[in-house]
C-alpha cells in the first residue's frame, strides 16, 4: 500500500472493466489503491478551510479564524443634495413673524379712451388697484435618536452623522415637495388654511391664475408647449427664467430630437460622443433653463411596501361607482376597468392603503364617484385622505386629496383631471419679486432633553412659499414621462 501511495496510484478514473483486468494481473491491487485514495481524502477533509460563512454561530475551525471585511463607507441609494433643484433655485427671505403680509399692485388704473379729454378739461380721477394678501407660515420638524452605545463603538460611519444628514435631507425634500404640491386646507377643520402644510405652486396657480394651467392630456413636452407657457407668462408681464420637471419628462422632450439633430463629438483620443442633452429653450419671452428633477414626482406615487406606524389611522373603506350628471374627460386609452385605493393621513402618520375598488368607464365623457368611509375608531383625528388610481405601469398615482373637515364619509369624483403615469412641469420667473420662500426659522438642529441613554434631536424649519404674481408662473400637467417600475427612488 505504501508503494502504491508513493507512486500516487489512483483508480477512481478507471472504468470497471479496466479495474477487473488490473485485478486479474495483480490480485488485490485495486482494493489497496482504493484504500489509499480514501486515506488521502480523509487527510484532505481534516485541513482547515475558510469558506464564506459570516454568521458567528456557524463559524468553526478555519472560518472562525477569518477576519471579516466591511467597506469603510456608506453607499447611498436615495436622493442627495444635488437632486433638490427647487430648494436651491427659489429666492429665500428671512422674516420675523408667523404671518407675512404683502401688497399686490394688480392695475395702474383705467386705460384707454376715457383718458382722452377736451382741451380745457382734465380727466376724472384714476386710481391703481392694490390688494393685501397674507401668508401663514408653517412648521416642519424631523426628529431622530441615536443610542450612546452606538456612538462609542468602532463604526465605519458615525451613526449620529448619518442621522443628522438624513434629517437635513428629509427636511429639504419635504420643503421642495410642499413647494409644488402643498395644500393648507387639508385638515379636519371647516375653516380654510388650517392644515399643517403651506400652499404650493399647483394650488396657488390654479386658484389665482387658472388660465395658466395647461393640460397636455398625456402628450410629451414640446417646443409648442414651452412657447405657450412663455406666452402666458409674458401676458402676465413676466419673464420666464426656469422650468422644473421630473427627469422623465425632460427625457421625453430630449427624445423628440433624436431623429432631428445628431451630434457626434470626437475628443483628442478619437473617442466619439453622441446624444442630446437640451438644457435651455429659446421662447418668444426669452431663454428658459430646463431642470430635470429625480424626486419631484416620487411622493405622488404610492409606496406599496410602506409599513404604517403604530399610531397611524386605520385604513378607510372605498366604493367606486359611475357618477351621474358629471362630464369627464377620458382618453381612449384610459377607458376600461379603473382601480382605486386611498390612504388616510393623520397629523403625523399615514394609514396603510385601503382595499382596492374598481369601476368600468366605457364612455370618454364618463366619470367615477368614490365614496370613502373612515373608521369610527382612531388614535388620532384623520386630516385628509389621498386618492390613488392605478396606471398602465402598475403604479398607483395620486389623483386627488380630500380634507375630512370632521366628516366620516367623503366624496370624490374622478373626471380624469389627473391622468396616472403622467407628470407636471412648472415654468416661471424665479426672481424675488415674483416668488420667495419665506423663512421664520432656517433649517436648524435642536438638541432635545435626554431621558435615557440616547442622543435625541430634531431638525426644524419654519416658513412658507410666497407667490406674489401667480400669472408669472405656468403649471403644465398630464405630461408624458418615462416611468417604469424598475426606476424608483427609495
Order of alpha helices (4+ residues) and beta strands (2+ residues): alpha-alpha-alpha-alpha-alpha-beta-beta-beta-beta-alpha-alpha-alpha-beta-alpha-beta-alpha-beta-beta-beta-beta-beta-beta-beta-beta-beta-beta-beta-beta-beta-beta-beta
